[in-house]
């Protein structure tokens, strides 16, 4: 298998130098970087995550950084669909996708897939929500001896 058909995954703890390594690698092998960090998808969380600098965006194309509003639902399934789409786009440009981040579930979903969850009718969902709401609104007192 040639390098053009591969995907490079860079995973590790916060502040371990993943982004810098990915940037240097992308320059050497004609790659583009895809975010695989669950906090870096949110546009409002620039300070809490080590998002690449603006100058880095100009050197190498970066994808899936700071595009999602924190008030909207976003799941691993959403990320996986977007990441797969970006991988195909990058490959069409004859470049190598480099996924970098620290969210293990994103990497697991990409390499192993996600469990298929059957569609649950809203009627059942609403029944469960109603039961959940009743249980959490009751006051429970504990006696500690």
N, C-alpha and C positions, 0 to 999 in steps of 0.2 A: 504494500500500500504506500503510495507516495505521500509526501507531507501535505500536499494540497487537499487531500481528502480527510485529513485528520482534524480533530478538535483538541485543543490544549486546555486542560483544566488546572487552575492554580487555586489551591485552597489552603487556608491556614488561619491562625488566630489574628485578632485585631493588632494593628501596628507591627506586623511582622515583615513588612516590605513587599507584600504581594503586588500592589498597584505599580510600584516603581519597577519591579521585576517584569511585570506584564508589559509595561510601556517599553522597556528596553528590548524585550523579546519581540514585541510587535514590530519594532523598527527593523530588527535584523531579519525577520522571516516574512515580512510583508503581511502582517496580521492586523486584525481589528479586535477591539476589546468589548466584551459583553459583561455587564454587571451581574454578579451572582451573590449579591448581598441584600438581604431583605430590608435593611434600613436605608440603603442608598437609592432605592426606587422612589422614595418620597421626596418631592421637591422642597418641602418645608424643613427637612432635617439635614441641612448642609453642615451645621456645626457638629452635630452628634456623630456624624460618620466622616471617614477620611475620603471624601469624594475627590476625584482628580482635579487638579488645578485647570483653569481656563487655558493656560498655555499648553497643557497636555492634550486637551481636546483638539487643539489646532494641529498638533504633530501627528496624532493617530486618531482615527475615528473610534468613538466610544458610544456604546448603546445601552439603553435601559437604565440610565442614571437620571434621577430627579424628574421623573415624568408623571408620577402618580400623586394625587392629592391625598393627604392623610385622612380626610373625612370620608373617603370612598373605600368600599371593600376591595381588598386585593389579596389573592391567595397564591399558594405555590402553583396551583393549576393555571392561574392566569399568567404567572411568570413563565411557566414551561411553554405555553402556547407562543408567547412573545419571543422567548429565547430561541425556540425552534425556527420560527419565522426569520429571525435575524441571522441564524446560522446559515440558512438557505440563501439569504440575500448576500451574505459575505462570500459564500462559496461561488455564487454566480459572478462576483467581481474578481474571482480567481485569487482570493485572499484566504488567510487562515483564521478561523474563529478562535479567540482566546477568552475563555470564561474565567473570571477572577472574582473571588469573594470569600466570605466566611460562613455562609448559610448552608450547612450540611444538607438540609432537606432539599434545597435547590439542586445540589449535585446528585443526590440520591434519585430525585425525580427524573433528572436528565439521563442518568445512566441505567436506572432500573424501572422507570415509569411510576405511575401512581395507581393506587387501587381504584377500580371502577366502582363508583357509588351509584346505586340505582336512583332514578328520579322519584322523589317522594312527593306525593300530592300535597298541595297547600292545606287541604283539610286536616291531614295528619300533623303537619308542621304546626298549624295553629292550635291544635289540641295539646301538643307537647308544650308549646310556648305558654299556653294558659295554665297548665299544671305547674310549670316552672315558676311562673309569676306568683301563683298562689303560695307555693312553698317558700319563696323568698320574702314574701310580704308578711308572713306570720312572725310574731315575736316569739322567740325561744329564750327561755330563761334557764340558766344552769345554776344549780346550787353547789357550791364548792365547800366542802367541810374543812 
